[in-house]
Amino acid sequence: MEERDIIKLSEKLFIPTYSRYPIVLRKGRGVKVWDVNGKEYLDFLGGIAVNILGHCPRKVVMAVQKQVQRLIHVSNLYYTEPQLALAKILIKNSFADRVFFCNSGTEANEGALKLARIYMKKKYGKDRFEFISTYNSFHGRTFGSLSVTGQEKYHHGFEPLLGSVKFVHFNNANAIANAITDKTCAVILEPIQAEGGVNVPDKDYLKKVREICKEAGILLILDEVQTGIGRTGKLFAYEHFDIEPDIMTLAKGLGGGIPIGAILTKEEIAQAFAPKTHASTFGGNPVACASAVATLETVLEDGYLLDYCGRISKYFMKKLNSLKNKYPDKIKEIRGLGLLIGMQLSSDSSEIVKKCMENGLLIGTAGDGTVLRFTPPLIIEKDDVDEAIAILEKIIKEDAS
Ligand SMILES: *Cc1c(COP(=O)(O)O)cnc(C)c1O
């Protein structure tokens, strides 16, 4: 089928939830993807922060191939080896004692909210059900996660949502302290608000929030669905801020492209979930777990890739900042950590994203639509950065003239 026929028919057959760019992608390797016409793109969006190791990384492909021939699915009524292997790696390399596997970011957050509620109910013997979240946060599209997502535009038309959520401004620890009552259950935060605009908090924000939660006897849930798995140059972003959460959720990068999510927590909190209180049919699927094991082993190997992420981030940020200095009317700010980077523009970003695509560079947007989001694979090289910057500069120059 011709590209335009695929697009035309897709527009007719799918429930219209997406506004897609008009290309049909067929193949990917490393930082490159190709469309059905053979046109090549440099992928600096990485499946929205999913393809941590790039497209079709060899070790992940081999692990999936091996597992898919052995066992594809059996449910959680039985134990499997890949699940255990993945649990061991995650627990060894995090604050957590226990893990629960699911299939996506929103599902991980749903489970985390449920876990927080049941734990607090058991601990205090009464309902402590309120959540505190932040404006401009993003936690997912199902009702619980949507309810703690601090962006009106995603709520619109789906009300009523969970009623017991208070929103406060991000990067303001006092606002959280002031929002706590004897009904508060937990605070849910992204260490860096990704989808909401790549908002990086002050260095001591999370530490203050951690302290406040501890004093009030409430839980701190960190949503590391986007920041986790090396994205920021540490395996988990909380490591930058010298704190530990009570519950952490993961998804995007975890499976190296195969769908998988996870909830991680401490022993005492985990015990609030007894058998039959929470479950997922596909959760911890052997193929997804094998893929995640291969991904994590690669990310963690000698600590090399995590260090590299920090180094290549510096190079990329430097180049982006020189663009900013060259076009100060157009580019207002470069912000981010590791390879989660936002470029604050003075106007809407969608035309620029579209033109970059036409010129062979895939990037994303964030926030109110005036932010360009870069979430490339951790394996990008200087040449890739130079190529991306050259395309960006060309488009921004055209746009400015
Ligand atoms: C993408 C994202 C989610 C939702 O993940 P899905 O897999 O799309 O459900 C939740 N939280 C954060 C921080 C995200 O970036």
The ligand as a MOL file (V3000), in Angstrom:
LIG
                    3D

  0  0  0     0  0            999 V3000
M  V30 BEGIN CTAB
M  V30 COUNTS 15 15 0 0 0
M  V30 BEGIN ATOM
M  V30 1 C 4.0060 8.6930 29.7750 0
M  V30 2 C 3.8090 8.9140 31.2220 0
M  V30 3 C 2.7780 8.2680 31.9200 0
M  V30 4 C 1.7520 7.3840 31.2390 0
M  V30 5 O 2.3390 6.2590 30.7100 0
M  V30 6 P 1.4860 5.3360 29.6880 0
M  V30 7 O 2.3750 4.1540 29.4890 0
M  V30 8 O 1.2520 6.1450 28.4610 0
M  V30 9 O 0.2260 4.9990 30.3800 0
M  V30 10 C 2.7010 8.4630 33.2850 0
M  V30 11 N 3.5670 9.2580 33.9300 0
M  V30 12 C 4.5640 9.9020 33.2830 0
M  V30 13 C 5.5230 10.7270 34.0710 0
M  V30 14 C 4.7040 9.7690 31.9080 0
M  V30 15 O 5.6810 10.4160 31.2690 0
M  V30 END ATOM
M  V30 BEGIN BOND
M  V30 1 1 1 2
M  V30 2 1 2 3
M  V30 3 2 2 14
M  V30 4 1 3 4
M  V30 5 2 3 10
M  V30 6 1 4 5
M  V30 7 1 5 6
M  V30 8 2 6 7
M  V30 9 1 6 8
M  V30 10 1 6 9
M  V30 11 1 10 11
M  V30 12 2 11 12
M  V30 13 1 12 13
M  V30 14 1 12 14
M  V30 15 1 14 15
M  V30 END BOND
M  V30 END CTAB
M  END
